[in-house]
């Protein structure tokens, strides 16, 4: 007699396969140039690989301390002081995480209680809402201004209520490639100052800000830093997304709560990679050079797009480029991305995938964190569009 299958009640009933996986599979099926998923197709600095080899051969192959290797937390503290004049205690305010995605989930689980409300600014990274739902919180969605993707402080203020626990922001922004200004950060401070609301600042693209602008980290502003959980990513910064190593900076009291959850959902993070990153970060030149490195890729890609019927929106930061395809097609964004992959041989991501309701603006996201040869191959195909 066969046993009946046990019922499965989903914690995330509305979540399926992400658009990133769908488009990457479609790109592989059709031999398309994949400018959809946000990862480099080039290697990291060979000096960083040398650091990894030294760490492995030095025997750094067992569990590290739960908060992270002390040398790496100290290196992060030195970087925060050098770039943002922010003094963080490596012992009580910095935690090494298994990438930024784990860091964000851990922060939400540590902070959000059932029934709490969390404000997210759409379009936003696809992990935010599921993280809030897993914590039992309620997602409150506030759109960034269509077209410019600037924060609308009147709408954010209107969304704040007695159950608002957390506001999540992302700058430089994925997917719009905008970056918050110093004035916007000041307005954010003024908005939150009289409240008890925490701020989660996703700053994984912090070292990819262009045209001489500086990254306006919330850590530059003591009033915001005191209520903020700041997330960053070594994977994004050093072109090693597969290593899945990031970090969180937060006040000591919040860090203690963060680590309570961290120790039970991941406990520790890859030991040799932590030692390698600490060794490599002894010289911050590679970090200081990163804006120019990615700006050269941005400028090369945008120059090539000028020879296509696609209209490039302004890119202030990150390694993404939004383009308007209205001169090519009236298809909805997801359908156009599928068509573009099959017929043109270039994979992209629909901007509508970053909105709960699939808000259509005729925009798609392309990633320029690629070798010049990869970008040129994509541009040649896009130039054939009519």
Beta strands, then each sheet from edge to edge (+ up, - down):
strand 1: 33-34
strand 2: 94-97
strand 3: 117-122
strand 4: 138-143
strand 5: 164-170
strand 6: 198-202
strand 7: 228-233
strand 8: 246-250
strand 9: 311-312
strand 10: 320-324
strand 11: 346-347
strand 12: 349-350
strand 13: 363-367
sheet 1: 1+ 11+
sheet 2: 2+ 8- 7+ 6+ 5+ 3+ 4+
sheet 3: 9+ 10- 13+ 12-
end
